[in-house]
């Protein structure tokens, strides 16, 4: 499969994933599941372990194969499992996914990045990789931020000389703040939307 065909397929998958999320949201509102925290909690509680494992798997997949906006799945974690468990499951899934992305990139290098991401995105961040120590500092700042293209940067990190130890330390220490900020902002926006919907 050519690079253009692969990227086109990824774009269609992203749109399809977003459409599924919108469809689930509409269904949830109409059924009253998303307008009642008790109803949602009851559904999740019936299959607590399976729900948690499936959600963590979803987070791993959405980092390795970026077809869903990360914010959507982060918000889903908070809505489905509450603030603490939602944060925990988001953190576990995203950290594992980030490490898998790094490992894949270490193994397959630039050709993999060129298949998964646009040349425009590669060109934008390529300058970061001119010096290993510079990239490490910029990567740490970006991971700490809730608005950076984390999935891409994890793949890009795998094409540099960054060690597993440095990468893992940055991910484990930087992700909690970014996920917490993202979750809080999205949860606040979600609650505001619920108030408007009533």
N, C-alpha and C positions, 0 to 999 in steps of 0.2 A: 504494500500500500504506500502511495506517495505521501510526502509530508502534507501537501495541500489537502488531499483527500482525508487524511487522518485528522487534521485540524478542523476540517469541515464537519467530520463526524463528531468530534468533541464539542463543537459549537451546538450541533443539533441535540446532542445528549444533554448539554447544559440547559438548553431551552426546554427540553422534555422534562428534566429534573425540576426546573422552576415551575413548569406547568403542573406537575404532579403535586408540588408543595402548595400551589395556589388552590388546586382542586381539593386537597385535604383540608385546607383552611376554610374554604367555602362550605364543605361538608360538615366540618366541625362546628361552624357557627350555626348552620341550619339545624343540626341535631342538638344543639345546646351544650355540646361537649366542651367547646372552647370558651363558652361564656360562664361556665360553672367549674370552679377549681375542684369542688368536691366530686363532681361527675368524672372529671379527668383523672383525679387521684384514684378513684375507685377502679377505673379501667386499668391503669398502670399497676395498681396493687394486686390485681388478680394474677398477674404474670410478672411479678417484680424482678426475679432473677433473669428470666428470658428477655424482658424489656430492656433491662440494663445492659446485658451482653449484646443484644442487637443494636442498641444505640451506640455503644462503644465501637462496634464493628462498622457502623455507618460513618462514624467520625474518622476512623482509620481510612476507610475507602475514600471519603471525600477529600482527604489530604493527598493520598497517593494518586487518585484519579480526580482531579479538580473539576467536577461537572456540576457541583452545587455551590452556591455562595456560602462561605464558612459561617457568616452571620446567621443564616437561616437555621443551620443545624445547632449552633450555640444557643439560639433562642429556644429551639425545640427542647433542648436538654433542661433548661430552666423551667419551661412551662410543664413539661412532663414529670419531672422528678423533684421540682422545688429548687430553691437557691443552692443549698449545700450539695445535695447529691447531683444536681444538674451540673454544678461547677466541677465536681469530682469526676464524673463520667466524661465531661467535655475534656478535661485535663488529661485523663488517661488515654482516651482515643486519639486526641490531637498529638500528644507526645509520641505515642507508638507510630502513628501515621507519619509524623515528621522524620522519625528515625528510619522508617522504611523508605521514604523518599530519598533521604541522604544515602542510604545503602544502595538503592537502585542507581542513583546518579554516580556513585563511586564505581559501580560495576560497569555501567554503560556509557557514561560520559556525556559529552555535548550532543551527540546524535539523538539521545533520548530527550534532552531539553528542546531540541529543534523540532521534534515530533509533537511534544506536548504544549509548547508555548509559542506565541507569535515572535517573529523576528524583532518587532518593535519593542517588546518587553525585554528580550535578550539584550538588545542594543542599549536600552535605558540603564540597565544595571551592570553591563559588562565592565564599565570603568571601575566598579567597586573591586574587581578581582585582580587589578594590576599588582597589588601588594597583598600578601597573605595576612599580615597583621592588620592592615587597614580594613580588609574585608571582614575580619573577625570582629573588629570594633563596630563597624557599621551594621553587621548582621545582628550583633547583640542589641544594639539600639532599636533596630527594626523589629526584632522579636518581642521586645519589651513594649512596643507600640501596638495598639489594637487596630491600626488601619493599614499596616504594611502588607504587601503580598507574600505572606509567610510561606505558603506552599511552594511557590516559585523559588523563593530565597533558600529554602531547604534543599531543593534540587540543585540550585546554583552552587551552594556550599559544597556539595559533593564533587564538583568539578575543580575545586581548589585544593590546596594542601592542608586545609583544616583537619585537625585530628578528630577521631571519634570522641575523645575525652573532652575537648573544647566544645564540640558541637553539642554533646549531651548535656554538659554543664549549662550552656547558654539556653538550651530548650527547657530543661527542668526548672531553672531559676527565672527565666524570662516569661515563660508562658502563663504562670498563675496570674500575674498582674494583668496581662493583655486579655486573658479569658474573663477574669473578674470584671474588668472595665466594660468589655464588650457585652457580657451577660447583663450587667446592671443597666447599661444604656438601652439595650434591646428590650429588657424586661419592663423598664419604665415606659418605653414607647408602646409596648404591647398592652400594658394596663390602661394607658391613655386611649388606645384604640378600642379596648373593651368598653370603656366608659362612653365613648362616642357611639358605639354600636347599640347600646341599650336604649 
